[in-house]
Each structure stands twice: as C-alpha cells, then as structure tokens.
Amino acid sequence: MSVGTTLLALLEPGPRHGYDLKRAYDEQFGQDRPLAYGQVYATLSRLLKNGLVEVAGVEAGDGPERKRYTITDAGITDVEHWLATPENPEPYLQNTLYTKVVLALLSGRSATTVLDAQRAKHLDVMRELTRRKREGDLATQLICDHALFHLEADLRWLELTAARLDELAREVRS
C-alpha cells in the first residue's frame, strides 16, 4: 500500500495536520503496523515537494509550529489514478515455503515436519484472526476475512503438497 497516496486520500475531505493524518491512518489501516510520526512528516515533505499537497496554514503552539496540509488538484488526480488502477494479483510463484519443502527433500530431512509446522503456525494465526474478527467492527471483520481467505488457500496448498510429497521427492531427487 502506498502510504503517500493513502495520506493524500485522507486529505481529500479537508486540511489536516500531520498528527491528525497519522491518527486517521492508524485507525483505518494501522492496527498491526501503525505509522511512525517520522514517516508521516517525511511523506508529507515529499508530497509537498512534488506539488501534491500544499501548506494550508501554520499554527503556533506550545511546541513547534503546526502545519496544516491540503491536497492539490494534482494530488486529487494522483488519488483518482491510484484508485482506478487494479492491483496486480500476487501469484507467489517463488515461495519460501515451497523452497523449504524442496530443500528438506534434497537434504534427506522430513518435508512432512516442515509442512506440519507450517500448518500449525497457519492455524494459530487463523484462530487469532477469527477472534479479532468476532470482536471487531466491520472494517476489522473485512480485513480479517481477507487474511483468512489467503491463509485458507495456503492450507489447501499444504494439504495438496503433503498428499503429493512422495511424487515431489522423486522429481527433485532425479
């Protein structure tokens, strides 16, 4: 996800301070990875330099001056383009887990142990996501569903690979 474009989109309803942008970002998207203040201000500086935001006002406070930022027409165009551009599906064709399975087979180690450990880890994460989904608001439920669907696909792959492990062992060792 582009932090810069996300901050631009959060500016569309009206001017905001960097602190307000960080809080809005963290509330909507940063449950597991909140933005650092330094990243917010570095991103705003880059957006300002690129003409996508401008300073709408400066307020004196107890500490440093607080700048209020607003999105420019170029920034709105950038957001519109980003929203209209589909994300590339991630095919995961070069997967670390697959590499571990093959290397376990090549080294004479148990690929079943690798698969079983991964299955257990996936199930632990799925249980935690299910708990968060049950306790969360609609936004949390939707993001948890997205993650759960991906993990379910991984589990299907783990089961398929486990069922074909002997065949894979013959192929990689030949």
Helices and strands as residue ranges (DSSP letters): H 3-11, E 16-17, H 18-28, H 37-49, E 53-59, E 66-71, H 73-84, H 96-107, H 111-135, H 138-163, H 165-173
